[in-house]
Amino acid sequence: MNKEKSAIVYYSWTGNTKIVAEVFSDLLDIPIDPIIEKKIRVSGNIPLAALSAMLGLRSTIEPLMIDLNAVTNLFVAGQVWAGHSTPAINSFIHRTDFSGKKVWLIITGADENRPEKVIQKLKSKIINKGGEVVGIYTLKTRALIGNKDIVTHEEVREPIKDWLEQSNLL
Ligand SMILES: Cc1cc2nc3c(=O)[nH]c(=O)nc-3n(C[C@H](O)[C@H](O)[C@H](O)COP(=O)(O)O)c2cc1C
């Protein structure tokens, strides 16, 4: 994989996906860029977040720092809310031209089961926008309702490294 033409973008509200994206960026030695919502999402407003995801809404997001035109290997990291993709990720996918890009999807979620529905929906949206989805990585995080038990860099490093090796990315 050409590192010069690779990058990872992520959205994270409660911190898990940020950690996961940071580990990918570190292991692959590629730039990382957060997808940031223009309107600050009030911490703890779970019902609103869940509802906005269920309705398939798109939030307004800030422009990225990196130039995606120069990126052909793109890692996109997001999460599951109420069985759906999140408004910031919906928005990012909506506004991005994936033509000529290989895309790896990284999805975090607290559920035991792999979020197949979210994966398939995001995958088809990316394919419809010209991208080629070449890999999916999912990570089970811990339920955050009522606590702040986010994953640590240390605990996710080995599983991610294993997956990257199996995917011939390391
Ligand atoms: C509003 C809300 C709804 C959620 N719904 C689900 C869900 O339906 N399925 C699931 O597996 N995890 C669900 N989760 C857990 C998150 O997907 C998980 O904590 C994820 O790692 C959060 O990413 P972040 O910390 O980067 O924001 C939900 C979390 C929130 C805040």
The ligand as an SDF file (V2000), in Angstrom:
LIG
                    3D

 31 33  0  0  0  0  0  0  0  0999 V2000
  -26.6840    7.0150   20.9150 C   0  0  0  0  0  0  0  0  0  0  0  0
  -25.9620    5.7120   20.9170 C   0  0  0  0  0  0  0  0  0  0  0  0
  -26.5650    4.6020   20.3710 C   0  0  0  0  0  0  0  0  0  0  0  0
  -25.8810    3.3860   20.2830 C   0  0  0  0  0  0  0  0  0  0  0  0
  -26.4840    2.3220   19.6830 N   0  0  0  0  0  0  0  0  0  0  0  0
  -25.7720    1.1910   19.4590 C   0  0  0  0  0  0  0  0  0  0  0  0
  -26.3260    0.0960   18.7260 C   0  0  0  0  0  0  0  0  0  0  0  0
  -27.4600    0.1230   18.2780 O   0  0  0  0  0  0  0  0  0  0  0  0
  -25.5420   -0.9980   18.5200 N   0  0  0  0  0  0  0  0  0  0  0  0
  -24.2620   -1.0670   18.9920 C   0  0  0  0  0  0  0  0  0  0  0  0
  -23.5870   -2.0790   18.7450 O   0  0  0  0  0  0  0  0  0  0  0  0
  -23.7060   -0.0530   19.7130 N   0  0  0  0  0  0  0  0  0  0  0  0
  -24.4290    1.0680   19.9390 C   0  0  0  0  0  0  0  0  0  0  0  0
  -23.8610    2.1020   20.6430 N   0  0  0  0  0  0  0  0  0  0  0  0
  -22.5010    1.9830   21.1480 C   0  0  0  0  0  0  0  0  0  0  0  0
  -21.5190    2.6540   20.2220 C   0  0  0  0  0  0  0  0  0  0  0  0
  -21.6260    2.1860   18.8840 O   0  0  0  0  0  0  0  0  0  0  0  0
  -20.0890    2.3630   20.6750 C   0  0  0  0  0  0  0  0  0  0  0  0
  -19.9340    2.7910   21.9970 O   0  0  0  0  0  0  0  0  0  0  0  0
  -19.0970    3.0650   19.7700 C   0  0  0  0  0  0  0  0  0  0  0  0
  -17.8080    2.5310   19.9890 O   0  0  0  0  0  0  0  0  0  0  0  0
  -19.1010    4.5430   20.0020 C   0  0  0  0  0  0  0  0  0  0  0  0
  -18.1380    5.1760   19.2090 O   0  0  0  0  0  0  0  0  0  0  0  0
  -17.4190    6.5110   19.7330 P   0  0  0  0  0  0  0  0  0  0  0  0
  -17.0180    6.2610   21.1490 O   0  0  0  0  0  0  0  0  0  0  0  0
  -16.2600    6.6760   18.8320 O   0  0  0  0  0  0  0  0  0  0  0  0
  -18.3820    7.6420   19.6120 O   0  0  0  0  0  0  0  0  0  0  0  0
  -24.5470    3.2890   20.7790 C   0  0  0  0  0  0  0  0  0  0  0  0
  -23.9660    4.4100   21.3780 C   0  0  0  0  0  0  0  0  0  0  0  0
  -24.6420    5.6120   21.4410 C   0  0  0  0  0  0  0  0  0  0  0  0
  -23.9690    6.8020   22.0610 C   0  0  0  0  0  0  0  0  0  0  0  0
  1  2  1  0
  2  3  1  0
  2 30  2  0
  3  4  2  0
  4  5  1  0
  4 28  1  0
  5  6  2  0
  6  7  1  0
  6 13  1  0
  7  8  2  0
  7  9  1  0
  9 10  1  0
 10 11  2  0
 10 12  1  0
 12 13  2  0
 13 14  1  0
 14 15  1  0
 14 28  1  0
 15 16  1  0
 16 17  1  0
 16 18  1  0
 18 19  1  0
 18 20  1  0
 20 21  1  0
 20 22  1  0
 22 23  1  0
 23 24  1  0
 24 25  2  0
 24 26  1  0
 24 27  1  0
 28 29  2  0
 29 30  1  0
 30 31  1  0
M  END
$$$$
